[in-house]
Amino acid sequence: MKISIFGVGYVGLTTAACLANLGHNVICIDIDQEKIRLLEEGKAPFFEPGLPELVAQNRKKNRLHFTTNAAEAVAFGEVIFNCVNTPCNGDGSANLNYVFAVAKTIGENIKEYKVIVNKSTVPPGTTRKTAEIIKENCKQQIAFDLVANPEFLREGDAVRAFNYPDKIVLGSNSDQAFSIMRKVYSGRLRTYLPIVETDWETAEVIKYANNTFLATKISFINEMANICDELGADIKIVAMALGLDYRINPRFLNPGVGYGGSCFPKDIKALIATANQKGYKARLFEEVDFANERQKKMMVQKVQKVFNNDISGRTFTILGLSFKPKTNDMREAPSIQIIKDLLALGAKIKAYDPVATEDAKKIFSNMNNIAYCESVEEAAKGSSALLLVTEWDEFRSINFTEIGKEMEEKIIFDGRNIYEPELIREEGFVYHGIGRK
Ligand SMILES: NC(=O)c1ccc[n+]([C@@H]2O[C@H](COP(=O)([O-])OP(=O)(O)OC[C@H]3O[C@@H](n4cnc5c(N)ncnc54)[C@H](O)[C@@H]3O)[C@@H](O)[C@H]2O)c1
């Protein structure tokens, strides 16, 4: 099938490469000319394991193409995916300008029947509005169908998550569109893979419900860990026991320094804002969001306590900057709040991340007292404490005995509970986890 994809971000490019790999003929369009230039030169515009290889393979087979020409992209695909960004407005609501700009472009250029698929995460009602915008901008009366098809992939594991999803959600009011979408995904369908076929609004809500539930689970375990800290209990054992209850399951029960990324924070805020617009106050979700903002500040509060509220002039090592491992994505990363808080208290930062340093530099470009390092060893030299913020695999095998020799003080704040406290103490370090003794 011929498929067009608007937006070559994490979702758009993964969707494009994976659909091309299923044998479809795919064209991608983006307004960011630099991204398209990099892709045409065979370079990746962001870090996502396995994706550059998949892009290269499918370009070689002539199944994956890039353009900045919107008219060409609209004409090409019998199915058009909209995968553009939906960031947060100042009031927490979703900014739909990019989604609606694509709808206008499609309306202006559509000349024959197309299925238009909204893959971006959008508040309920957006697919309906998108249909209106396309219709308003059509020069002639052309039939088209709209599908709400939210994406559930995870950065750092995007290719696998796209190829082996737990479910495919399709919202539409057209049997023809459902049938075409089943064809689009037919290579991706394994035995028993559930396809949920429903209406536009239900499909849109499913995506928000998914992310809000996971965010709630994280804030729940963070809250429980903070209580364990006060009581001297061990959250790791509590979480393990909790996860053994099949109704709960062990995933997303690892406390930390708060969730970040381009999805959970903005999606929960957008759901709260959407409910508010309808006159409903989503109190539970407001608390989940609040608890997460507070969690991002807990680590520096612990640092303050350990150093008797006097950290001015001290150097701290930040291990990990991206919002999670295996991505360079810095959107809403907890490291941002942690670094800002430390700097505001007069501390100096030495930071190391395997892939996100260049993205982090853009965020802290107007701030002094941050040194970006090439290795854990370099970042630890002369430091008063290590702050583990992102659990990259390479941090699991640090030689603490060696790096401890070069540090001012041997203290570690383990913001992801990846170490065993006894083992770290055997290395002569003072260990502070989240909800751990
Ligand atoms: N990143 C994730 O893990 C993830 C997972 C599931 C769903 N989502 C949702 O998918 C959507 C996209 O997320 P993302 O992380 O890929 O965003 P992104 O910012 O990485 O990419 C969006 C791309 O769209 C392009 N764009 C904007 N306007 C355009 C236009 N008019 N024409 C063509 N291209 C245009 C941008 O230049 C950018 O390259 C969001 O709604 C997000 O919430 C993201």
The ligand as a Tripos MOL2 file, in Angstrom:
@<TRIPOS>MOLECULE
LIG
   44    48     1     0     0
SMALL
NO_CHARGES

@<TRIPOS>ATOM
      1 N1          7.4130   10.0380   21.7280 N.am      1 LIG1
      2 C1          6.6890    9.0250   22.1760 C.2       1 LIG1
      3 O1          7.1880    8.1270   22.8640 O.2       1 LIG1
      4 C2          5.2230    8.9320   21.8560 C.ar      1 LIG1
      5 C3          4.5250    7.7360   22.0700 C.ar      1 LIG1
      6 C4          3.1660    7.6660   21.7590 C.ar      1 LIG1
      7 C5          2.5260    8.7800   21.2640 C.ar      1 LIG1
      8 N2          3.2030    9.9510   21.0840 N.ar      1 LIG1
      9 C6          2.4880   11.1000   20.5260 C.3       1 LIG1
     10 O2          2.8060   11.1750   19.1250 O.3       1 LIG1
     11 C7          2.8880   12.5430   18.6860 C.3       1 LIG1
     12 C8          4.2580   12.8060   18.1110 C.3       1 LIG1
     13 O3          5.2280   12.6370   19.1260 O.3       1 LIG1
     14 P1          6.7910   12.6360   18.8050 P.3       1 LIG1
     15 O4          7.4790   12.3490   20.0810 O.co2     1 LIG1
     16 O5          7.0630   11.7930   17.6280 O.co2     1 LIG1
     17 O6          7.0050   14.1820   18.4080 O.3       1 LIG1
     18 P2          8.2900   14.8640   17.7960 P.3       1 LIG1
     19 O7          8.3370   16.2520   18.3110 O.co2     1 LIG1
     20 O8          9.4860   13.9780   17.9830 O.co2     1 LIG1
     21 O9          7.9900   14.8880   16.2150 O.3       1 LIG1
     22 C9          6.9790   15.6240   15.6370 C.3       1 LIG1
     23 C10         7.4310   16.0410   14.2300 C.3       1 LIG1
     24 O10         6.3420   16.6320   13.5530 O.3       1 LIG1
     25 C11         6.8800   17.6580   12.7050 C.3       1 LIG1
     26 N3          5.8340   18.5780   12.2640 N.ar      1 LIG1
     27 C12         5.1840   19.5540   12.9580 C.ar      1 LIG1
     28 N4          4.2950   20.1740   12.1790 N.ar      1 LIG1
     29 C13         4.3500   19.5770   10.9480 C.ar      1 LIG1
     30 C14         3.6650   19.7700    9.7240 C.ar      1 LIG1
     31 N5          2.7370   20.7070    9.5870 N.pl3     1 LIG1
     32 N6          3.9810   18.9900    8.6820 N.ar      1 LIG1
     33 C15         4.9280   18.0260    8.7940 C.ar      1 LIG1
     34 N7          5.6100   17.7910    9.9330 N.ar      1 LIG1
     35 C16         5.3310   18.5620   10.9980 C.ar      1 LIG1
     36 C17         7.9400   18.2850   13.5850 C.3       1 LIG1
     37 O11         8.8510   19.0560   12.8440 O.3       1 LIG1
     38 C18         8.5660   17.0430   14.2280 C.3       1 LIG1
     39 O12         9.6530   16.5600   13.4610 O.3       1 LIG1
     40 C19         2.5580   13.3810   19.9290 C.3       1 LIG1
     41 O13         1.1910   13.6530   19.9310 O.3       1 LIG1
     42 C20         2.9010   12.4480   21.0830 C.3       1 LIG1
     43 O14         2.1730   12.7510   22.2420 O.3       1 LIG1
     44 C21         4.5430   10.0480   21.3480 C.ar      1 LIG1
@<TRIPOS>BOND
     1     1     2 1
     2     2     3 2
     3     2     4 1
     4     4     5 ar
     5     4    44 ar
     6     5     6 ar
     7     6     7 ar
     8     7     8 ar
     9     8     9 1
    10     8    44 ar
    11     9    10 1
    12     9    42 1
    13    10    11 1
    14    11    12 1
    15    11    40 1
    16    12    13 1
    17    13    14 1
    18    14    15 2
    19    14    16 1
    20    14    17 1
    21    17    18 1
    22    18    19 2
    23    18    20 1
    24    18    21 1
    25    21    22 1
    26    22    23 1
    27    23    24 1
    28    23    38 1
    29    24    25 1
    30    25    26 1
    31    25    36 1
    32    26    27 ar
    33    26    35 ar
    34    27    28 ar
    35    28    29 ar
    36    29    30 ar
    37    29    35 ar
    38    30    31 1
    39    30    32 ar
    40    32    33 ar
    41    33    34 ar
    42    34    35 ar
    43    36    37 1
    44    36    38 1
    45    38    39 1
    46    40    41 1
    47    40    42 1
    48    42    43 1
@<TRIPOS>SUBSTRUCTURE
     1 LIG1         1 GROUP 0 **** ****
